[in-house]
C-alpha cells in the first residue's frame, strides 16, 4: 500500500447488519434498492454484496429527519 497522507477506510455491512439498522424485511429492502429508494450495494464476489456503512448511516439520518 503506498504511503498516503490520508487513508479512508469504509466499513461494509452485510444485509443482516443493514436490516438491524433499517427496520424493513429483506424483500422490501431489495425492492427499495431496485427502485432507487435505498443505496446500491458493493459487489464483493459473484454472490456476495455489502453496503457502505456511511450510506446506511445517511439513510437512517434522513429517515429520522423526514
C-alpha positions in Angstrom: 0.0 0.0 0.0 1.5 3.3 -1.0 2.2 5.9 1.7 -0.7 8.3 1.5 -1.3 11.3 3.8 -5.0 10.4 4.1 -6.4 6.9 4.1 -10.1 6.5 4.4 -11.4 3.1 5.3 -15.1 2.4 4.7 -16.8 -0.2 6.8 -19.0 -2.5 4.8 -22.3 -4.0 6.2 -23.8 -7.3 5.1 -27.6 -7.5 4.7 -28.4 -8.7 8.3 -26.4 -5.8 9.7 -28.3 -3.4 7.4 -31.6 -4.8 8.4 -30.7 -4.2 12.1 -30.5 -0.5 11.4 -33.3 -0.2 8.8 -36.5 -1.8 10.0 -37.8 -3.5 6.8 -38.0 -7.0 5.6 -35.4 -8.2 3.2 -37.8 -8.4 0.3 -38.8 -4.8 0.9 -35.1 -3.8 1.1 -34.3 -5.4 -2.2 -37.4 -3.7 -3.8 -36.2 -0.4 -2.4 -32.7 -1.0 -3.8 -34.1 -1.9 -7.2 -36.3 1.2 -7.3 -33.6 3.6 -6.1 -35.0 4.3 -2.6 -32.1 2.5 -0.9 -28.4 2.6 -1.7 -26.9 0.2 -4.2 -24.6 -2.5 -2.8 -20.9 -3.0 -3.4 -20.2 -6.3 -5.1 -17.7 -8.4 -3.1 -17.9 -11.5 -5.2 -20.2 -13.4 -7.6 -22.8 -14.0 -4.9 -21.8 -11.6 -2.1 -22.7 -7.9 -1.7 -22.4 -5.4 1.1 -23.3 -1.7 1.7 -21.2 1.2 2.8 -21.8 2.0 6.4 -21.8 5.7 5.6 -24.6 5.2 3.0 -26.7 3.3 5.6 -26.0 5.9 8.3 -27.1 8.7 5.9 -30.3 6.7 5.0 -31.1 6.3 8.7 -30.4 10.1 9.4 -32.7 11.1 6.5 -35.4 8.8 7.9 -35.3 10.4 11.3 -35.5 13.9 9.9 -38.0 13.3 7.1 
